[in-house]
Every structure is written in structure tokens, then in C-alpha cells.
Amino acid sequence: MDETERATRRRVLDALAADPVPGPELADRLGVSRAAVWKHVESLREAGFEVTSGDDGYRVESVPEYGAAAIEFGLDAEFDVEFHESLASTNVAARERAVEGASDVAVVAERQTGARGRLGREWSSPPGGVYVSLVCRPDLPVAQVPVYTLAAAVATTRAARELGVDAGIKWPNDVLVGPDERKLAGILTEMEGEADRVSWVVVGIGVNANVDAEALPATATSLRGEVGEVDRAAFLRRLLESFDDLRRDPETVLPAWREYALTLGKRVRVETPGGVVEGEAVDVTFPGTLLVDTDEGQVSVSAGDCEHLRPVE
């Protein structure tokens, strides 16, 4: 499906997400032929939508469980969805799309075969998860790109909490659950740009959604494990909508991040490129710098691997 067809399908989905729409009215609204409308309706049916045609027009009776059209149905965010049954890595595919000039694309995979997290660590991608990488072209200087990582963590946490999951954020990008801080989601942000401008940013998000407990390490959890089976398409829609809102108003990201922060107020050990920083995490400043009170004074940490420590007895 080319870009024009994808855009038209999205407009058809947006129209059908509201009230039933007669074919001629839908054709006029979209500026296409009735034959084109019929073609797109048929493609939705092939994708698993149950679309009926009555006196009041086309009506969506049911939506498939997952896939590009299912995620886009009712999506209130400026992202086109590309869905793949299997990819080595959604981040790799998203980087390729970014180099080609794409923007505002969500690359989604049912499974990943070669995903990596921060510091090159292997990221497990068992069936049933939500694996998505967002291609963005923000009007930001390179130094402010970390705010996109924080925004993704907030969006993921909000979507999980709306399902009843007690999720919070460990600086800068892990979404954890419960007093034992089991990992629910991770985020990996990559970018290309020059000193004064960003060419593109790819934000990769991996969420343990409907994943079996035996497929996860003991230190992890899933949405299914916390609240039962979830609608992955609806969850991802909510995540995309929240991220879209946050990226449009970066000043709102830090207050939201602080609201869900698990790190602030804790003793931490952060491995940074310049050495280990240990002390109490007291705040995060724009665009995502962690402030740590140490025995030698306050230290600003812009990047590193953070560990929550037990309180000093």
C-alpha cells in the first residue's frame, strides 16, 4: 500500500469511527470515487473488520484484534501505522523509514527477532507484546531530544495506569510495576542530526502486554499478569495519543514525568560515561537531566544506567 492509499484508508477509518456514513457521502467527503470507497471498505473487510452496508450507510460492527487498521480505527494522533507480522527490530525498520524521509510513522511488529535495548542489551520480544517505533522530525536542538524519551515513558505509563496497572517510571526510560519494581516496558531513543538541528528521532517502545509469565524473566511483568488480557490495539492507540499530545507541548513532559517517577527520593547508583554517581535522586530538569545529591555535592546526570538502591539503615 503506497502513501496515498494509506492516507485514504486512514480517512475512511476516521469517518467510519463515528456514525454510519452512506457511500456517496463518504466519497464526496474524501474527494474520491464511490468505487474507491468500495475498494477501501473491501480492504477493511479483508483485514478483519466486519463492515455492514444498510440504509444509513456503512457501519463498523466489529474490529480485528490487532494490525494497522485496528490500531488506526479511532486513533486521534498524527501517526500512520505500518504493521508487520515479524521484524528483526522495529527500531531498525523505523530508522530505514526515517532515512527515506518518512515522518509521523509508527512501525509496529507482532514479534521481533533481533531487538536490542539500551547499551546493546538483548530485548526479549515474545508473542503478545506491543512493539512500536515512532519516526518523528521534531523542531528541537539535538540537546533537547531526551525529552522525547521521557514523553514516551509518560505515555506508556498513562496507558498502563488507565487499565488499572500500578505503573511508574525509573529514570530515564523503564516502566516498572509494584513494590518489587518488575519491568513492564522499555524505551530506546535514537536520532540523527547536527549540533543545531535534528534530522530525525526514532523512539522505540516495547511493552509486555499479553505475554505469558513463563516467557518473561522473573524481574519482569506484563499487562496480562497484572489485570488480565488487554485490547492491544486500544492500549497502543492511547499510548500514541498521549505521546502525540506531549510532544506538541514539551513543557508539559517534566511535570507529568515527576508525577509518575519512582526514582525521585530514592538512593541511586548511576553508571555514567564519566564514572559512577551515587546518592539521592532529587529532581529531573529539562530535557531529562537527573539531579543527584552525593556526599561531594549535587551532580547532574544527563545519561547513564540507573539502579535503585536499598535505603541506608
C-alpha positions in Angstrom: 0.0 0.0 0.0 1.5 3.3 -1.1 1.4 6.6 0.9 -1.7 7.9 -0.9 -3.7 4.7 -0.4 -2.6 4.6 3.3 -3.8 8.2 3.8 -7.1 7.5 2.2 -7.6 4.3 4.3 -6.9 6.4 7.4 -9.6 9.0 6.3 -12.1 6.2 5.7 -11.3 4.7 9.1 -11.7 8.1 10.8 -15.1 8.6 9.0 -16.4 5.2 10.0 -15.3 5.5 13.6 -18.2 7.9 14.1 -21.7 7.4 12.8 -22.7 5.2 9.8 -21.9 7.0 6.5 -23.6 6.5 3.2 -21.2 5.6 0.4 -21.9 8.7 -1.8 -21.5 11.0 1.2 -18.2 9.3 2.1 -16.9 9.6 -1.5 -17.8 13.3 -1.6 -16.2 13.9 1.8 -13.0 12.3 0.8 -12.9 13.6 -2.8 -12.7 10.1 -4.3 -14.9 7.9 -6.4 -17.6 5.6 -5.0 -15.5 2.8 -6.5 -12.5 3.9 -4.4 -14.6 3.9 -1.3 -15.9 0.4 -2.0 -12.3 -0.7 -2.6 -11.2 0.6 0.8 -14.2 -0.9 2.5 -13.4 -4.3 1.0 -9.8 -4.0 2.1 -11.0 -3.3 5.7 -13.2 -6.4 5.5 -10.1 -8.4 4.3 -8.2 -7.0 7.3 -10.8 -8.5 9.6 -13.3 -5.6 10.1 -17.0 -6.5 10.0 -18.4 -3.7 7.9 -22.1 -3.8 7.0 -24.0 -1.7 4.5 -27.5 -0.6 5.4 -30.0 2.1 4.6 -28.0 4.5 6.8 -24.7 3.7 5.1 -21.6 1.7 6.0 -21.3 0.7 9.7 -18.4 -1.0 11.5 -19.8 -3.8 13.6 -16.6 -5.3 14.9 -12.8 -4.6 14.7 -10.0 -7.1 14.4 -7.8 -7.8 17.4 -4.6 -6.2 16.1 -3.0 -4.8 13.0 -2.5 -1.5 11.3 -6.2 -0.8 10.5 -7.3 -1.9 14.0 -4.8 0.4 15.6 -5.7 3.4 13.4 -9.5 2.9 13.9 -10.5 5.9 16.1 -6.9 7.0 16.5 -6.7 10.7 17.4 -3.0 11.2 16.7 -0.9 12.2 13.7 0.7 8.8 13.1 0.3 6.4 10.2 0.7 2.8 11.2 2.8 0.3 9.4 2.2 -3.2 10.7 4.5 -6.3 10.3 4.0 -9.8 11.5 7.7 -10.1 12.1 10.7 -7.8 12.0 14.3 -8.1 13.3 13.7 -4.8 15.1 11.1 -2.1 14.8 13.8 0.5 15.5 15.9 -0.7 12.6 12.9 -0.6 10.3 11.9 2.9 11.6 15.5 4.2 11.0 15.2 3.0 7.4 11.9 4.8 7.0 13.4 7.9 8.6 16.4 7.9 6.1 13.8 7.6 3.3 12.2 10.8 4.5 9.2 9.5 6.4 7.7 11.3 9.4 5.0 10.6 11.9 5.0 6.8 11.2 4.5 4.1 13.8 6.3 0.9 12.8 4.6 -2.0 14.7 5.5 -5.6 14.8 3.8 -8.7 16.2 7.2 -10.1 17.0 10.9 -9.1 16.8 13.7 -11.5 16.2 16.7 -9.3 16.9 15.7 -6.4 19.1 18.1 -4.6 21.4 17.6 -2.3 24.3 19.9 0.3 25.9 23.6 -0.4 25.9 23.1 -3.1 23.3 21.3 -5.4 25.6 19.1 -8.1 24.1 15.4 -7.3 24.4 13.0 -10.2 24.6 10.1 -9.9 22.3 7.7 -12.8 22.9 4.4 -13.0 21.1 1.6 -10.9 22.6 3.7 -7.8 23.3 3.4 -4.3 21.9 6.5 -3.4 19.9 6.4 0.0 18.2 8.9 2.6 17.0 7.9 6.1 16.2 9.5 8.2 13.4 9.5 11.8 14.3 11.1 15.0 13.0 10.9 17.4 15.9 11.9 21.1 15.6 14.3 20.7 18.5 18.1 21.2 19.0 19.9 17.9 19.5 20.5 18.6 23.2 16.7 18.5 23.9 16.0 15.1 22.3 16.0 13.3 25.6 12.6 14.9 26.4 11.1 12.5 23.8 12.3 9.6 25.8 10.6 11.0 28.9 7.5 11.7 26.9 7.4 8.1 25.7 7.8 6.8 29.3 4.9 9.1 30.5 2.7 8.0 27.6 3.3 4.3 28.3 2.7 4.7 32.0 -0.5 6.6 31.5 -1.9 4.0 29.1 -1.0 1.2 31.6 -2.5 3.1 34.6 -5.7 3.7 32.7 -6.0 -0.1 32.6 -5.5 -0.3 36.4 -1.8 -1.2 36.4 0.2 0.5 39.2 3.0 1.6 36.8 5.7 4.1 37.4 9.0 5.3 35.8 12.6 4.6 36.7 14.9 7.2 35.2 15.1 7.7 32.4 13.0 5.2 30.5 12.0 2.0 32.3 8.3 1.5 33.2 8.1 -0.6 36.3 5.2 -2.1 38.4 4.7 -2.8 42.1 6.9 -2.5 45.2 9.3 -5.1 43.7 9.6 -2.9 40.6 9.1 -5.5 37.9 9.8 -4.3 34.4 6.7 -3.7 32.2 8.2 -1.7 29.4 11.5 -0.2 28.0 12.2 2.6 25.6 15.1 3.2 23.3 15.6 6.5 21.5 17.9 7.0 18.5 18.5 10.1 16.4 20.4 11.7 13.6 21.2 15.4 13.4 23.8 18.1 13.6 24.7 20.3 16.5 21.9 22.8 16.0 19.2 20.7 14.4 17.6 17.3 14.5 17.1 15.4 11.2 15.0 12.6 12.7 14.3 10.8 16.0 13.1 7.2 16.4 11.5 6.3 19.7 11.2 2.6 20.2 8.8 1.3 22.9 8.5 -2.4 23.9 5.6 -3.3 26.3 4.9 -6.7 27.8 1.2 -6.8 27.1 -0.5 -10.1 26.6 2.7 -12.1 27.3 2.8 -15.4 29.2 4.6 -15.2 32.5 6.8 -18.1 31.6 8.1 -16.2 28.6 9.4 -13.4 30.9 12.3 -13.2 33.3 11.5 -13.2 37.0 12.2 -9.4 37.2 9.5 -8.6 34.6 5.7 -8.5 34.4 3.0 -7.9 31.8 -0.3 -6.2 31.5 -1.9 -9.6 31.3 -0.2 -10.6 34.5 -1.4 -7.5 36.3 -5.0 -7.1 35.0 -5.7 -9.9 32.6 -6.0 -9.9 28.8 -6.0 -6.5 27.3 -7.0 -4.9 24.0 -3.6 -4.2 22.5 -4.9 -2.0 19.7 -6.8 0.2 22.2 -3.7 0.3 24.5 -1.4 1.4 21.7 -3.9 4.0 20.5 -4.0 5.5 23.9 -0.2 5.5 24.1 0.2 7.1 20.7 -2.4 9.8 21.6 -0.7 10.7 24.8 2.7 10.8 23.2 1.4 13.0 20.4 -0.1 15.5 23.0 3.2 15.6 25.0 5.5 16.1 22.0 3.4 19.0 20.9 3.9 20.7 24.2 7.3 19.7 25.6 6.9 21.9 28.7 4.2 19.5 30.0 6.5 16.5 29.9 8.6 17.0 33.1 5.6 17.7 35.4 4.0 14.6 34.1 7.2 12.6 34.4 7.7 13.7 38.0 4.1 12.6 38.8 4.9 9.0 37.9 8.6 9.0 38.9 9.8 6.1 41.1 13.4 7.3 41.1 13.0 10.7 42.8 13.6 10.5 46.5 15.5 7.2 46.2 19.1 6.4 46.7 20.5 5.6 43.3 23.7 4.3 41.7 24.2 5.6 38.1 26.9 4.3 35.8 27.8 7.2 33.5 30.4 7.5 30.8 32.4 9.6 33.3 32.1 7.2 36.2 29.7 6.1 38.9 27.4 8.6 40.7 25.8 7.5 43.9 23.4 9.4 46.2 19.8 10.6 46.5 17.9 11.4 43.3 16.2 14.7 44.0 14.8 16.1 40.7 14.8 15.9 36.9 15.4 19.1 34.9 14.7 19.8 31.2 15.3 17.9 28.9 15.7 14.9 31.2 18.8 15.5 33.4 18.8 13.7 36.7 20.0 15.7 39.8 21.7 13.5 42.4 22.8 14.7 45.9 26.0 13.0 46.7 28.5 13.3 49.5 30.5 15.6 47.4 27.6 17.8 46.3 24.9 17.8 43.7 25.7 16.1 40.4 23.8 16.5 37.1 23.5 13.3 35.1 22.4 13.5 31.5 22.8 9.8 30.6 23.6 6.6 32.4 22.4 3.3 33.7 20.4 3.9 36.9 20.0 1.4 39.8 17.7 1.9 42.7 19.5 1.1 46.0 18.1 0.0 49.3 17.8 2.8 51.8 20.8 3.3 54.1 20.0 1.7 57.5 
